[in-house]
Amino acid sequence: GFLGPAHPLVPQAGAKIPDAFCANLYYLMEGDESLSAHQLSSRSRVSLVMDRLDRCFYPGLVPDDPAADVWAIIENEYAAAMDESRQAWDCLQAAAAQAPHSVARRNLLEETRLVELVYRTMRACRNTIAFLRRRAVWEQAGDQDERQAMQRIAADERENALAAIPIYRAEPWLDLALRLDGVFSTCETMILEKVRWLDEWLGEIQPSAPRRAEGITLYNQTDMKYISPANRKDWPT
């Protein structure tokens, strides 16, 4: 969940991770001398992407039964968290409609964006695990049903990621690029690279269904709702 809706879906095992999803983490410099130039070297630069599902877990985190489908349990837990955070987001939007004055409305708007980002992060976590689970079955057995499920998940996550861009634009303090413990790409940069990667993959398996990253929804601060480009007269064509 570290990258939230900026986390990509890796379409095949061993795929090269785009540089946008790598970061220089300062804790990796702790063995170097003071004022070292290694902070921006390959020694401290790592990928932040989950590209496969391991079978190693913290003790007590999951059932002891070795036959348990642990990742299915985790996927379901993220799905439950997604549903709960969506309800919280809906409640805040309803409360904002009853705000007695503009100051309260602005405060609620900020809280609404924050909770929406929690929802989109939980949705991204659910989609990432669901996608990797089905990719593993596809790669092992060539199951076409799993391949189709991957496409549906990818389409859902594409929409989820693009809808997060207005949040980062409106609340830049939420952007990972402002963290002080490393050097990170902006979340919008990662999201656009994620969508490009998804579109490239979907285009390979669905060549008749072209997709464009320009379909980013914008936030209507007056009504506190997202509106699509088709409903905005000032959206560039």
N, C-alpha and C positions, 0 to 999 in steps of 0.2 A: 503493500500500500504506500510505499515511500513516494513514488512518482504519481500516485493517484491516477486521474484520467489521462495523464501523459504517458503512462506505461504502455509499451507496444505489445502487440500479439505477434509472437515469433512463428512464422508459418511452417518452418521445417527444422528438424534437428540439425545443429551445426551451422545454421545460417549466420552470416556475418552481421554483427550488431552495428547499426549506424553510429557514428561518432557522437551524434547529438545526445545519445543515451548514456554516454560515459561522463565521468566527473573526476576531478582531482580532489581526493579526500585528504585533508590535512593530517588526520591521525596516522596516516601511513608514513608521514615524515618524521615521526617521533624518534626514530633511531638516527636521524641525520643531525649534522651540526646546526647551530643557530644561523639564521639568515641564509639557509641553504637554497640553492636554485632548483632543488629537486621537486619543489612543490608543484611545478608545472611540467614535470617530466613523466615518462612512462612508468616510473617507479611508484607514483602516487595516483595514476590514472586507471580507473577500473570501470567496468560495465555495471550499471545499476539495474539490469534487466533479469527477470526470472524467465529463462528460456527452456526450462524443463522441470519436471516434478520429481524431486528426490524422495527417497524412502526413509530418510533420517529425520527424526523429530526430537524435540525436547522431551525428556521423561515426564510422564504425567499429563502431557498435552493431549494425547490421543489414546484410544483404547489399546490395551496390551495385546489384544488378539492380533496375531500376525496376519490373519486372513481378512481383517477389516479393511474396507476401502476407505482409507483415511482421507484421501483427497476429496472423495465424494462427501464425507462428513464436513470437511472444511468448506467446500463449495456451498453446501446447504446452509452453513452458519453465515457465510457472507451474504447469501440470498436473503436470509432472515434480517440481517443488519441493514441490507439495502431497503427492504420493505419498511422497517421501522424508521429509518432516516428519511425515507420519502414521506411518511406520515408527518414527521416533525416539520419537514419543509412545507408541506401543505398547510399545517397549522399556523406556521409563521406568516405565510402569505395571507391566510384568512384574518389573522390578527392585524396585519398591516392595513387591511381594508377598513378596519375600525379605529385606526390611530387618530387621536383627537387633534393633533397638530403636526406641523412639518418636521419638527425636531424628533419627535417620537417615530415618525415615519422613516426618517433617514436612519435612525438607529436600528429600526426593525429591518430596513433594507440591507444593512450591513450584516446583521445576524442571519437574514434569509440567505444571502449569498454564501456565508460560511457554512450553513447547514446544507445548502444545496451541494457545495463542494464535498462535504462528508458523504452525502448520498451518491454523488458521481464517483467518488473514490471506492465506496463499497460495491457499486455496480461494476467498476473496472476490475476490482479484485475478483468478484464472482466470475466475470467474463474471462479473465485471464486464466483462472484455474479450470473453468469449464472448457475453454479452448484447448489448453494443453492436455487435459485428460482425453479429449476426443482426438487430438492429434496423435497421441501415443497409440491409440487403438488403430487409427488409420495407418500409421507407419508400420505397425506390427502385422495387421491382418488385411489391410486394403479395403476396409468396410466403407462402402459408399454412403451409408446412412450417417456415419460419423463425419465424413467429408462434408456432407450437406449441412450437418449441425455446425461444423466449423464456419461455414459460410454465413449461416444465420447469426452466430455469435459475433463474427467479425462485423457484420452490418450493424448490429445493435451497438457494439462498442465504438464503431466509427461515429455514429450519431451522438453517443454519450460524450466522446472526447471533444468533438466540435462544439457541443453545447457548453463545455467548460471554458472555452476561450473568453467569452464575455465576462466571466467571473474574475479571471486573472487581470483582464484589462481594467475592470472597475475597482478591484481590490489588489493592487500590485504587491501589497505586503504578504499576500499568500503565495507569491511566486518563489519557487525553490532557488532561483537565481540570486535571491537576496540572502540566502543562508550564509553564515559566517564560518562554517566548518569545512568549506571546500569551494571549488569552482564548478558551477553547474550551468547547463544551458537553461534558457528561459523555458517556462512551461509551454508557452505558445509555440516556440521553436520545436519542442519535442512533439507536441500534438500534431503540428503540420507535417513533421517527418513521419510520425506514426500513420497518419492518414495517407500520405504518399505511399508508404510501404504496403498498407492494406489495399489501396487501390491497385497497386502493381500486382499483388497476389490475386486479388479478386478478378482483375482483368485477364490474368493467365488462365483462370479456370472458368470465367464467365465473360468471354470476349465480347459478347453482344450486350453487355450491361455496363457501359462506361459510367464512371463516377467522377465528380469534381469536388475539390475541397472548398470551393467558394461558397458552399451552402451553409455558411456559419450563421447561426441565429444571433440576433442582437437583443440586448436587454432593454425593455421599455421601463424606465425608472418610475414613470408615473403610475402605470398599472401593475408594476412588479410582475410582468409576465414576459416570456420569450416570444418573439414574433419571427416568422420566417422571411427570407428575402422576397418571396413572392408577394408578401403583404406590405412591403415597404416601397413607397414610390421613389425614395432617394437611394435605393440600393443599386450600385453600378451594374450594368449589364454588359 
